Amino acid sequence: MVKPHGLTGEVVVSLWSDLPGRLVDGACFVTDRGPLTVRSVRPHQGRYLVRFEGLVDRAAAESVRGTVLRAAPVDEPGTLWVHELVGAEVVSVDGGHLGTVVAVEANPASDLLVLDGGGLVPLRFVEEHVPGSRVIVRIPDGLLD
C-alpha cells in the first residue's frame, strides 16, 4: 500500500499482479499485520483507491502505509511467481552459476531478478524455471560484468 487517500480510511494501492479479479470487493489479503478484506475499490491514476474493513479514518490508513498485500497463489501454467523465484539458483544456459535470486524488482520494461551478488537479470531472459530451485537464463554477453 502506497499511502492514505483522504480522511475516511481509503488507501492508494499499486498492484504487481495483472490477474483480473485480484482486487475486488470481498477479496482477502494476508499481510504481516494480519488479514485485510476489501470493502470497496476504484481505479485512480493508474493505481487503485481501496477501502479495507477496519480502516475507518486517515490515521488507520496511515498505519498500513508500505504494507505488502499477499493473495493466495493461483495455478496458471507458464507463469513466473515471485514467491517461487526468490531463493532459486540462477544459471546460464551453458551451466554457469550466476547467483541466487534475493528479490524481484518491478521495472516498466521487464521485471528484474535481483541476484545476491547485486546483478540484475530481466525476466525476459528466463529460458526455463524449475519452481523453488532453479532459473535458467540466456543473457547477453557482458550483462553482469
KEMIDREN-259512 format. One line per 2 residues: for each residue y, x, z of C-alpha. Coordinates in steps of 0.25 Angstrom, whole numbers, plus 5000, padded with zeros to 4 digits. Layout:
BEGIN
Y/X/Z; ...
//
This chain:
BEGIN
5000/5000/5000; 5013/5005/4996
5024/4999/5005; 5029/4986/5011
5036/4976/5002; 5046/4966/5008
5045/4961/5022; 5033/4952/5022
5021/4962/5022; 5019/4964/5007
5015/4978/5003; 5016/4985/4990
5002/4989/4985; 4999/4999/4974
4985/4997/4968; 4976/5008/4963
4965/4998/4959; 4966/4992/4945
4955/4981/4948; 4960/4967/4947
4959/4959/4960; 4960/4971/4969
4973/4966/4975; 4972/4951/4976
4975/4940/4987; 4964/4942/4998
4960/4956/4994; 4956/4964/5006
4958/4979/5006; 4953/4990/5016
4964/4999/5022; 4964/5010/5033
4971/5000/5041; 4961/4989/5039
4959/4978/5029; 4971/4971/5021
4970/4958/5014; 4979/4954/5003
4987/4941/5005; 4995/4942/4992
4998/4951/4981; 5008/4952/4969
5012/4963/4959; 5024/4971/4961
5030/4982/4953; 5016/4988/4949
5011/4986/4963; 5007/4974/4972
5014/4967/4983; 5003/4963/4993
5003/4955/5006; 4991/4958/5015
4986/4950/5027; 4993/4954/5040
5005/4961/5033; 5016/4951/5036
5028/4960/5037; 5035/4973/5032
5030/4981/5044; 5016/4977/5042
5017/4980/5027; 5023/4994/5030
5011/4997/5040; 5002/4997/5028
5010/5006/5019; 5002/5016/5012
4989/5009/5016; 4978/5010/5005
4970/4998/5002; 4956/4999/4998
4947/4988/4992; 4932/4986/4991
4927/4994/4979; 4922/4987/4967
4911/4991/4958; 4917/4994/4944
4909/5003/4936; 4916/5015/4930
4928/5014/4940; 4932/5026/4948
4935/5023/4962; 4944/5031/4971
4934/5030/4983; 4923/5035/4974
4931/5047/4969; 4937/5053/4982
4927/5063/4987; 4920/5065/4973
4918/5079/4967; 4925/5081/4954
4918/5089/4944; 4922/5093/4929
4912/5089/4918; 4907/5103/4918
4903/5102/4932; 4915/5110/4939
4919/5105/4953; 4934/5101/4953
4935/5095/4967; 4933/5083/4975
4941/5070/4974; 4950/5068/4986
4959/5057/4981; 4962/5049/4968
4977/5048/4965; 4983/5037/4957
4990/5042/4945; 4996/5034/4933
4989/5042/4922; 4976/5043/4929
4972/5043/4944; 4969/5057/4949
4957/5063/4956; 4963/5072/4967
4954/5083/4970; 4952/5091/4983
4958/5103/4977; 4971/5096/4972
4967/5093/4958; 4969/5080/4951
4960/5075/4941; 4964/5062/4933
4953/5051/4933; 4953/5050/4918
4946/5064/4918; 4934/5058/4926
4921/5058/4917; 4911/5053/4928
4911/5049/4942; 4900/5048/4952
4905/5039/4963; 4907/5047/4976
4903/5060/4971; 4907/5066/4958
4918/5065/4948; 4916/5072/4934
4929/5075/4927; 4933/5080/4913
4946/5087/4916; 4955/5095/4906
4955/5110/4908; 4966/5114/4918
4968/5101/4925; 4964/5106/4939
4970/5121/4937
//
